[in-house]
Amino acid sequence: MWSETIGYRQYRKPYLPQFFAAVADAIPLTGQEDLLDLGCGTGEVALGFAPYVARLTGVDQEDPMLAEAAKKARAIGCNLRLIQSRVEDAPVHLGRFDLITMGRAHWYLHTSESLRQLDRWLKPEGRILVCRPLQNPDGAEWREVFMATRAQWARDELRPLRQLNEDQFFAGTPFVPFKRVIAHGEQQLQLEHLILRALGTPSTTRARLGADAERMIAALQAAMAPYFLNGPVTEQLSTLGVLYSRAPTEPKADARLEVATKLTRM
C-alpha cells in the first residue's frame, strides 16, 4: 500500500530539517546513540537523524520502500541497516536502542506484540519519539478546499485507525510522555505539486483509484486553480514530536516541554 506512493513522497508535507536538530537538543543526543526507526518507509525520519546518532536501523514490511530508503542513504553516504519485516515479527534480538522513532504510521503499528517489542528493544534509559507533520490551523481556505476535494475520491478503509493519538497508542504501557518538540517553517507551493501530493497519499494513489485518478486530478485542478492565479502560495508547516520514556524515569510523568524552532523558509 505505502509503496504505491513512491515517486510522489517528496510532495507530501515534509519533516522539517530543523525538527531533527530540535529533538537532538531536547533529549539530548550525543552522537553515540543507536536509533531504530519503525515503519521506516523510504527513510525520511531515520535519515533526518543521521547527523545526530552513530548507528541507524530501519524496519518496514514493504521491500520497495526499503529499496528507496537504501538508495537515499547511499546518496548521502549514510550506513542504514534495513530489515524487511512487520514490527511484530521482527527479531527479538534485533538489538537495544537509545532512541526508537515512529513517523506518520504509528497508528498502523498499534498491536500488543508491537508494544512488547518496543519494551524489549529500548534501552533502560532510552527514548521513544512519535512524530508527524501537523495540519496547521491557519485558516487557509485553499487547504480546506484541497482536502475536501481529495476526500471525495479517497478509498480509505483504514481511516478509523488513524484517529489514534500518541497517548492512546501508549495507554496501559510503561511509557509516559515527557517532552513535546515542535518546529515551524514555510514553503512555496505550486499547484502541480499539490496535485502530486494527492497522488502520494495512500488513499488516492493511481494504483488505488485506477481510471478515477485522472478524474480526481481534473477535479483538483479545477477547484484549486483560483488560489494559484498569482503563482505559488505560501504553505505554513509544522512538525510535531512527542518523546516518551519509561516511568518513573522522569520525576513527573505528565511534565511536558515544548521546544519551538524559529520560522524558516524552504
C-alpha positions as CSV (number, residue, x, y, z in Angstrom):
1,M,0.0,0.0,0.0
2,W,2.6,2.6,1.1
3,S,5.0,1.6,-1.8
4,E,2.3,3.0,-4.2
5,T,3.3,6.5,-3.0
6,I,7.0,6.1,-4.2
7,G,7.8,8.8,-6.7
8,Y,5.4,11.3,-5.1
9,R,6.5,11.4,-1.5
10,Q,8.7,14.5,-1.9
11,Y,5.5,16.5,-2.5
12,R,3.9,15.5,0.8
13,K,4.2,17.7,3.9
14,P,7.8,17.3,4.9
15,Y,9.5,16.6,8.2
16,L,11.2,20.0,8.7
17,P,15.0,19.7,8.8
18,Q,15.2,21.9,11.9
19,F,12.9,19.5,13.7
20,F,15.6,16.9,13.9
21,A,18.1,19.3,15.5
22,A,15.4,20.4,18.0
23,V,14.8,16.8,19.0
24,A,18.5,16.2,19.3
25,D,18.8,19.2,21.7
26,A,15.7,18.2,23.7
27,I,16.8,14.6,24.5
28,P,19.8,15.5,24.3
29,L,21.7,13.2,21.8
30,T,25.4,12.9,22.0
31,G,26.2,11.4,18.6
32,Q,26.9,8.0,20.0
33,E,23.3,6.6,20.0
34,D,21.7,3.7,18.2
35,L,18.5,4.6,16.6
36,L,15.7,2.3,15.4
37,D,13.0,3.6,13.0
38,L,9.8,1.5,12.9
39,G,7.7,1.6,9.7
40,C,10.7,3.5,8.3
41,G,9.3,3.7,4.7
42,T,11.7,5.5,2.5
43,G,13.8,6.7,5.4
44,E,12.6,10.3,6.0
45,V,12.8,10.1,9.7
46,A,15.8,7.8,10.1
47,L,18.0,9.8,7.7
48,G,16.9,13.0,9.2
49,F,18.6,11.9,12.4
50,A,21.8,10.7,10.6
51,P,23.9,13.7,11.7
52,Y,22.9,13.2,15.4
53,V,23.4,9.5,16.1
54,A,26.0,6.8,15.5
55,R,24.0,4.0,14.0
56,L,20.7,3.7,12.2
57,T,18.3,0.7,11.7
58,G,15.0,0.8,9.9
59,V,12.2,-1.8,9.8
60,D,9.5,-1.9,7.2
61,Q,7.4,-4.6,5.7
62,E,7.4,-3.3,2.1
63,D,10.5,-4.1,0.1
64,P,10.1,-1.3,-2.4
65,M,10.1,1.2,0.4
66,L,13.3,-0.3,1.8
67,A,14.9,-0.2,-1.6
68,E,14.1,3.5,-1.9
69,A,15.5,4.1,1.6
70,A,18.7,2.3,0.7
71,K,19.0,4.4,-2.4
72,K,18.6,7.7,-0.4
73,A,21.1,6.5,2.2
74,R,23.7,5.8,-0.4
75,A,23.2,9.2,-2.0
76,I,24.2,10.9,1.3
77,G,26.9,8.4,2.2
78,C,24.9,7.0,5.2
79,N,25.0,3.5,6.5
80,L,21.4,2.5,7.2
81,R,20.7,-1.1,8.2
82,L,17.4,-2.2,6.9
83,I,15.1,-5.1,8.0
84,Q,12.2,-6.2,5.9
85,S,9.6,-7.4,8.5
86,R,6.4,-6.5,10.3
87,V,7.3,-5.0,13.6
88,E,5.5,-7.8,15.4
89,D,7.6,-10.4,13.5
90,A,11.0,-8.7,13.7
91,P,13.8,-10.5,15.6
92,V,13.5,-10.1,19.3
93,H,17.3,-9.8,19.4
94,L,17.4,-7.0,16.8
95,G,19.4,-5.0,19.3
96,R,18.9,-2.5,22.1
97,F,18.4,1.1,21.1
98,D,18.8,4.5,22.7
99,L,16.1,6.1,20.5
100,I,13.1,4.4,18.8
101,T,11.2,6.5,16.3
102,M,7.9,6.2,14.6
103,G,6.7,8.5,11.9
104,R,3.3,9.1,10.2
105,A,2.2,5.4,10.5
106,H,2.4,4.9,14.3
107,W,-1.3,4.1,14.3
108,Y,-0.6,1.1,12.0
109,L,1.8,-0.4,14.5
110,H,-0.6,-0.4,17.4
111,T,-0.7,-4.1,18.4
112,S,0.1,-5.8,21.7
113,E,3.1,-7.5,20.2
114,S,4.5,-4.3,18.7
115,L,4.3,-2.7,22.2
116,R,6.1,-5.7,23.7
117,Q,8.8,-5.4,21.0
118,L,9.3,-1.7,21.9
119,D,9.9,-2.7,25.5
120,R,12.4,-5.3,24.5
121,W,14.4,-3.1,22.1
122,L,14.5,0.1,24.1
123,K,17.5,0.5,26.5
124,P,16.6,1.2,30.2
125,E,17.2,5.0,29.8
126,G,16.1,5.1,26.1
127,R,13.5,7.3,24.5
128,I,10.7,6.8,22.0
129,L,9.7,9.5,19.6
130,V,6.4,9.7,17.7
131,C,6.5,12.4,15.1
132,R,4.4,13.7,12.3
133,P,3.7,16.8,10.2
134,L,0.8,18.9,11.6
135,Q,-2.2,20.3,9.9
136,N,-1.7,24.0,10.5
137,P,-4.8,25.7,11.9
138,D,-4.0,28.9,9.9
139,G,-7.4,29.1,8.3
140,A,-6.0,28.8,4.8
141,E,-9.1,28.4,2.5
142,W,-7.1,26.7,-0.3
143,R,-6.1,23.9,2.1
144,E,-9.6,23.1,3.2
145,V,-10.8,23.1,-0.4
146,F,-7.9,20.7,-1.4
147,M,-8.7,18.3,1.5
148,A,-12.4,18.3,0.8
149,T,-12.0,17.7,-2.9
150,R,-9.5,14.9,-2.5
151,A,-11.7,13.3,0.2
152,Q,-14.4,12.8,-2.4
153,W,-12.2,10.4,-4.3
154,A,-10.4,8.7,-1.3
155,R,-10.6,5.0,-0.8
156,D,-9.6,4.8,2.8
157,E,-10.8,1.8,4.8
158,L,-8.0,2.4,7.3
159,R,-9.2,5.9,8.3
160,P,-10.6,4.8,11.7
161,L,-7.2,3.6,12.7
162,R,-5.6,7.0,12.1
163,Q,-7.8,8.6,14.8
164,L,-5.4,7.0,17.4
165,N,-3.3,9.7,19.0
166,E,0.1,9.3,20.6
167,D,-1.1,9.0,24.2
168,Q,-3.7,6.5,23.2
169,F,-1.0,4.4,21.5
170,F,0.9,4.1,24.8
171,A,-2.1,3.7,27.1
172,G,-1.5,0.8,29.6
173,T,2.2,0.6,28.8
174,P,5.2,1.6,30.9
175,F,5.8,4.6,28.6
176,V,4.9,8.2,29.6
177,P,5.3,11.5,27.7
178,F,7.9,13.9,29.0
179,K,8.6,16.3,26.2
180,R,6.9,17.8,23.1
181,V,9.0,19.2,20.3
182,I,7.6,21.4,17.6
183,A,9.3,23.1,14.6
184,H,7.7,25.7,12.3
185,G,8.6,26.7,8.8
186,E,7.0,27.5,5.4
187,Q,7.5,26.8,1.8
188,Q,6.3,28.0,-1.6
189,L,3.8,25.5,-3.1
190,Q,2.9,25.2,-6.7
191,L,-0.4,23.8,-8.0
192,E,1.2,20.9,-9.8
193,H,3.0,19.9,-6.6
194,L,-0.3,19.9,-4.7
195,I,-1.8,17.5,-7.3
196,L,1.3,15.3,-6.9
197,R,0.8,15.3,-3.2
198,A,-2.7,13.8,-3.6
199,L,-1.1,11.0,-5.7
200,G,1.4,10.5,-2.9
201,T,-1.3,9.9,-0.3
202,P,-2.1,6.2,0.2
203,S,-5.9,6.6,-0.2
204,T,-5.7,8.4,-3.5
205,T,-2.7,6.8,-5.4
206,R,-3.1,5.9,-9.0
207,A,-3.0,2.3,-8.1
208,R,-5.9,2.7,-5.7
209,L,-8.1,4.9,-7.9
210,G,-7.4,3.4,-11.3
211,A,-9.3,5.3,-14.0
212,D,-10.7,7.6,-11.3
213,A,-7.2,9.1,-10.8
214,E,-7.4,11.3,-13.9
215,R,-10.9,12.4,-12.9
216,M,-9.6,13.3,-9.4
217,I,-6.7,15.3,-10.9
218,A,-9.1,17.2,-13.1
219,A,-11.4,18.0,-10.1
220,L,-8.4,19.2,-8.0
221,Q,-7.1,21.4,-10.8
222,A,-10.5,23.0,-11.3
223,A,-11.0,23.5,-7.6
224,M,-7.5,24.8,-6.8
225,A,-6.8,26.9,-9.8
226,P,-8.4,30.1,-8.4
227,Y,-6.0,30.1,-5.5
228,F,-2.9,29.9,-7.7
229,L,-3.8,32.7,-10.2
230,N,-0.8,34.7,-9.0
231,G,1.6,31.8,-8.8
232,P,2.7,29.7,-5.8
233,V,1.1,30.0,-2.4
234,T,2.9,30.1,0.9
235,E,2.3,27.0,2.9
236,Q,2.8,27.1,6.7
237,L,4.4,24.0,8.0
238,S,4.9,22.4,11.4
239,T,6.4,19.1,12.6
240,L,5.4,17.7,16.0
241,G,7.3,15.2,18.0
242,V,6.3,13.6,21.4
243,L,9.0,12.0,23.4
244,Y,8.3,9.1,25.7
245,S,10.3,7.4,28.4
246,R,9.7,4.6,30.9
247,A,8.0,5.7,34.1
248,P,9.4,6.6,36.6
249,T,12.5,7.7,34.6
250,E,11.2,11.3,34.7
251,P,10.1,12.7,38.1
252,K,6.8,13.9,36.7
253,A,5.1,11.7,34.2
254,D,2.9,14.5,32.9
255,A,5.6,17.1,32.6
256,R,5.9,18.4,29.0
257,L,8.3,20.9,27.5
258,E,7.5,22.4,24.1
259,V,10.6,23.3,22.1
260,A,9.8,25.5,19.0
261,T,12.3,26.4,16.4
262,K,12.2,29.8,14.7
263,L,10.4,30.2,11.4
264,T,12.4,29.2,8.4
265,R,11.8,29.4,4.6
266,M,12.1,26.3,2.4
